[in-house]
Amino acid sequence: MTTSPVRINCMQCLHYYVTWDPKFPRGCKAFKFKTSTMPSAAVLFSSGKPCMNFEAKLK
């Protein structure tokens, strides 16, 4: 039995931000990068592990 990795919603993360770059509209302040996909998906793809820097935004 295989388990799928935990999906992290970047829009609920303190480190997520929207950039002005049309080619890379999403960014992560914790990892200091911009991407065209959700940053958590980029982290999962490159490392094989879910993002460990997720911090929920204060409501």
C-alpha positions as CSV (number, residue, x, y, z in Angstrom):
1,M,0.0,0.0,0.0
2,T,1.4,3.4,-1.0
3,T,0.6,6.6,0.7
4,S,0.5,9.9,-1.1
5,P,2.5,12.8,0.3
6,V,0.7,15.5,2.3
7,R,-0.5,18.3,0.0
8,I,0.3,21.7,1.4
9,N,-1.8,24.7,0.5
10,C,0.7,27.5,-0.1
11,M,-2.1,30.1,0.0
12,Q,-2.5,29.5,3.7
13,C,1.3,29.8,4.4
14,L,3.0,32.8,5.8
15,H,5.9,32.5,3.3
16,Y,3.7,32.5,0.2
17,Y,3.6,35.6,-2.0
18,V,2.4,36.7,-5.4
19,T,5.2,38.1,-7.7
20,W,5.0,40.6,-10.5
21,D,6.8,38.2,-12.8
22,P,4.2,36.8,-15.3
23,K,6.4,33.7,-16.0
24,F,6.9,33.0,-12.3
25,P,3.8,34.4,-10.5
26,R,4.1,32.5,-7.2
27,G,6.9,32.7,-4.7
28,C,8.2,31.4,-1.4
29,K,10.0,33.7,1.0
30,A,11.3,30.8,3.2
31,F,13.1,29.1,0.2
32,K,13.7,32.4,-1.7
33,F,12.4,31.3,-5.1
34,K,9.7,32.0,-7.6
35,T,7.9,29.4,-9.7
36,S,5.1,28.9,-12.2
37,T,3.5,26.2,-10.0
38,M,2.7,26.2,-6.3
39,P,5.9,26.4,-4.3
40,S,5.0,23.3,-2.3
41,A,4.6,21.3,-5.5
42,A,8.1,22.5,-6.6
43,V,9.6,21.5,-3.3
44,L,7.9,18.1,-3.4
45,F,9.1,17.5,-7.0
46,S,12.7,18.5,-6.3
47,S,13.2,16.9,-2.9
48,G,10.6,14.1,-2.8
49,K,9.4,15.4,0.6
50,P,6.6,17.8,1.5
51,C,7.5,21.4,2.4
52,M,8.9,21.6,5.9
53,N,8.7,25.4,6.2
54,F,4.9,25.7,6.2
55,E,3.6,28.2,8.7
56,A,-0.1,29.0,8.9
57,K,-1.0,32.6,8.4
58,L,-2.5,34.4,11.4
59,K,-6.2,34.9,11.1
